[in-house]
Structures are given as C-alpha cells and as structure tokens.
C-alpha cells in the first residue's frame, strides 16, 4: 500500500491555502517511478485512512486558490 510519504510528495507541489483542485493525481495508485523512489509496489492503492485525509484537502467551490 502507498503511504504518507508518497502522499506528501504528491501533495506538496499542489498545496495551497484554498485546497487541491484535482485529487486524481494525489489518489492514484503508486507509479513505477514512485516504486523506484520509495520501494512501494507499483499499483498499490493508498490506504483508506490516508485517502480520507487527502479528500478533505479538496478545494471548496468558490474558495479562491491562494
């Protein structure tokens, strides 16, 4: 399974006070590059607990992106 460090690497470049506009790249299964970088198996899904935290970062409609 993917873990917090993989998620942080995906979220950090997108982090803004208003949230993340598109969760698809953050919640995607572990890529081959991430497998090489982290040792997590390619195709692994993020654990449900991590997914819930990431989903709360979704930008709310009407909130400007910082």
C-alpha positions as CSV (number, residue, x, y, z in Angstrom):
1,X,0.0,0.0,0.0
2,X,1.1,3.6,-0.6
3,X,1.7,5.6,2.5
4,X,2.1,9.0,3.9
5,X,5.5,9.8,2.4
6,X,4.2,9.1,-1.1
7,X,1.1,11.2,-0.5
8,X,3.2,14.1,0.8
9,X,5.4,14.1,-2.3
10,X,2.3,14.3,-4.4
11,X,0.5,17.0,-2.4
12,X,3.5,19.3,-1.6
13,X,3.7,20.9,-5.0
14,X,-0.1,21.5,-5.1
15,X,-0.5,22.7,-1.5
16,X,-2.4,26.0,-1.4
17,X,-4.4,27.5,1.5
18,X,-7.6,27.0,-0.5
19,X,-7.0,23.3,-1.1
20,X,-6.3,21.0,-4.1
21,X,-8.4,21.4,-7.3
22,X,-7.9,17.8,-8.6
23,X,-7.4,14.8,-6.3
24,X,-6.9,12.3,-9.1
25,X,-3.1,12.6,-9.3
26,X,-2.8,12.5,-5.5
27,X,-5.0,9.5,-5.0
28,X,-3.7,7.5,-8.0
29,X,-2.0,4.1,-7.4
30,X,1.7,4.1,-6.8
31,X,3.5,4.7,-10.1
32,X,6.6,2.9,-11.4
33,X,8.7,6.0,-10.6
34,X,7.4,6.1,-7.1
35,X,8.2,2.4,-6.8
36,X,11.8,3.2,-7.7
37,X,11.9,6.2,-5.3
38,X,10.2,4.7,-2.3
39,X,10.2,0.9,-2.7
40,X,6.4,0.7,-2.5
41,X,5.0,-1.7,-5.1
42,X,3.7,-0.1,-8.3
43,X,-0.1,-0.2,-8.5
44,X,-0.5,-0.1,-4.7
45,X,-3.5,1.9,-3.6
46,X,-3.4,4.5,-0.8
47,X,-4.8,3.2,2.5
48,X,-8.4,4.4,3.2
49,X,-7.3,6.5,6.2
50,X,-4.8,8.4,4.0
51,X,-7.4,8.8,1.2
52,X,-9.9,10.4,3.7
53,X,-7.3,12.9,4.8
54,X,-6.4,13.8,1.2
55,X,-10.1,14.1,0.3
56,X,-10.5,16.8,3.0
57,X,-7.9,18.9,1.1
58,X,-10.2,19.2,-1.9
59,X,-10.7,22.9,-2.8
60,X,-14.2,24.1,-1.9
61,X,-16.2,25.7,-4.8
62,X,-16.0,29.5,-4.6
63,X,-12.8,29.5,-2.5
64,X,-10.0,31.2,-4.5
65,X,-6.7,29.4,-4.9
66,X,-4.1,31.3,-2.8
